[in-house]
């Protein structure tokens, strides 16, 4: 589902459709896909829905693969949103 959303978001193979991409990211997130959770959170952040994004990122950080976490932690640590920086600091590797 996350991959379908990415293709729709970026217009790969199919015409770009931001609303359909959002719907597919939501489905992926609701199904527990940590990548879908992170991607949906990114869109929600751009829409100003910080609290919803933090909730999704909390789930993604709790269930993400080691490679995913290694990639996303530095990105989140430089977020302009203090709530995101606090969240990533709380999920720092030991």
C-alpha positions in Angstrom: 0.0 0.0 0.0 2.8 2.4 0.9 4.4 1.8 -2.5 1.2 2.4 -4.4 0.9 5.7 -2.4 4.5 6.7 -3.3 3.8 6.0 -7.0 0.7 8.2 -6.8 2.5 10.9 -4.9 5.4 11.1 -7.3 3.6 10.3 -10.5 5.6 7.1 -11.2 4.0 4.7 -13.7 0.6 6.4 -13.0 -0.4 10.1 -13.2 0.3 12.0 -9.9 -2.8 12.1 -7.6 -2.0 13.6 -4.3 -5.4 12.8 -2.8 -5.3 9.2 -3.8 -1.7 9.0 -2.4 -2.9 10.4 0.9 -5.7 7.8 1.0 -3.2 5.0 0.3 -0.7 6.3 2.9 -3.6 6.3 5.4 -4.5 2.7 4.6 -0.9 1.7 4.9 -0.6 3.5 8.3 -3.8 2.0 9.6 -2.5 -1.5 8.6 0.6 -0.9 10.7 3.1 -0.2 8.0 5.8 1.9 9.6 6.8 3.5 6.3 3.2 4.4 5.6 2.9 5.9 9.1 6.0 8.0 8.5 4.9 9.1 5.0 1.4 10.0 6.2 3.0 11.9 9.1 5.1 13.9 6.7 2.0 15.0 4.7 0.1 15.8 7.9 3.0 18.0 9.1 2.9 20.0 5.9 -0.8 20.5 6.6 -0.1 21.7 10.1 -1.5 18.6 11.9 1.5 18.3 14.2 -0.3 16.2 17.0 -1.5 13.6 14.5 1.9 13.5 12.8 3.6 12.9 16.2 1.2 10.1 17.0 2.0 8.4 13.7 5.8 8.9 14.1 5.7 7.4 17.6 4.2 4.3 16.0 6.8 4.3 13.1 9.7 4.7 15.5 8.4 1.9 17.7 8.0 -0.6 14.9 10.5 0.5 12.2 13.3 -1.7 10.9 16.8 -0.8 12.0 17.7 0.5 8.5 14.6 2.7 8.5 15.3 4.1 11.9 18.9 4.8 11.0 17.7 6.9 8.0 14.8 8.7 9.6 16.2 9.6 13.0 18.6 12.2 11.7 15.9 13.7 9.5 13.5 14.0 12.4 16.2 15.4 14.8 16.4 18.5 12.6 12.6 19.0 12.3 11.4 22.6 12.8 8.8 21.2 15.1 10.0 20.8 18.7 7.5 18.0 19.3 9.2 15.9 16.6 12.7 16.6 18.0 11.5 15.6 21.5 10.0 12.4 20.2 13.1 11.4 18.3 15.3 12.2 21.3 13.0 9.9 23.5 13.5 7.1 20.9 17.3 7.4 20.6 19.2 4.2 20.5 20.8 3.1 23.8 
